[in-house]
Amino acid sequence: MASTISMFSLLRKAAPRLTKDYLTCHHACARFRGKTSTKRLFGSSIPGRSSDGVLSRPNAVSSLLYMSKSSQSSPKIRTKFFPETSSKSVAYWLLGSAASVFGIVVFGGLTRLTESGLSITEWRPVTGSLPPRNEEDWDAEFTKYRSSPEFKLLNPHMTLDEFKSIYYMEWIHRIWGRVVGVSFLLPAIYFIARRKVSAPMAGKIVGIAGLIGFQGFLGWWMVKSGLKDDLFAPGSHPRVSQYRLTAHLGTAFLCYTAMLWNGLSILREHKLLADPQAATRLFERLKSPVLRVFRRSVGALAVLVFCTAMSGGLVAGLDAGLIYNDFPYMGLGLTPPKSELFSDYYSHTPDKSDIWWRNALENPSLVQLDHRILATTTFTSVVGLWTYTKLSPTVRTMLPAACKKGMHGVVGFVCLQVALGISTLLYLVPLPLASAHQAGSLALLSSVIILGGRTWVPRRAAQLVSQRLGKSHLAPSRSVV
């Protein structure tokens, strides 16, 4: 009996040590050792622990249940597929693609001016990538061209060597288009798969890729309009439809603008995030009510420049630059006679209800007049906006230096474009001036887009800057134990 009592007394003395050794989850302690101090794990803030950090015997089990419940209720961190910001390499790739599109637009204008666009009468996206390799292939291509309206009405005496020169112009233009598509699609797949772009940028890149594919379809749809007699008036000059030409040109402008804008926005985003506090001060400055008129004017100016360029596409499609080769007069006055501008010849309905819009889009005299009006309006708007930034003291003070430099660039490009346009008209559309005038329209649009990028507050960049500032302010200071 005495031995039994002594055994129970020994067990009672060993109870605290057994409770601590066998009821403590050493795995949980090791898991939280790097993240939480020993005082928080074993301190008195958790039920069942004494002030000296030792588990109390009555509440040891409840303390372990508390730790298990706390670890289960902690949220799990999920990694996103796309990063918050796109890589700078994506920006440089987009800008390089924009430069390639700029080049193909200028070369497409040369193809149009040299009347080479109808030399290839078939659309073969894959097999047409190689030019004729021998005389037999050249004879086959020349035979196809001899059956086109352009050869019958304009070039009945063209030789094979002359045909080769215009064939190579169109072939290079088509190959360049394929290169633009492939050099955009393959890197786009790589950047998206390797998580180099943010989620919004990935959607924009996919949209640009689709626009490039649509542009290729529009190119053939345009060429097809010049290969059939039923698509233009009998006896008229064989040419592609001015509507399809303008659609083809407009899509190219949109592709270029999207590439340029998104490439510059990525670089600007990185620059702003490098110094969130300076970015916040810049946003507050740009959001000032004093600059509201300037911000809206830049947006309206971009639309005006684009519409002026599209009216130039109508002028090119109708060869309207070959008439009224003086400036500012058109014949005996500033405008041709009203009977010439709104001629019944272009109406297709008995009641003449379409006389207004058909003359505006199909009458070379009115199309050239519209282009002159739009170009003059663009020039006046740019000069007026520049004068506004100089004469308004509040705008001059509030406007950042980058915006002022961008405004100066727009003024320079619009002056150059007006000089090229007038020279092209006075000298009867010579090839170098006409090509430079088309390139100038895209350069002017680029300068306005760059100015807009410096003037408008990017919404996503503002959100990221706000998040960076919030994290820096809310980041807890870790104490070293």
Disulfide bonds with the S-S distance in Angstrom:
none
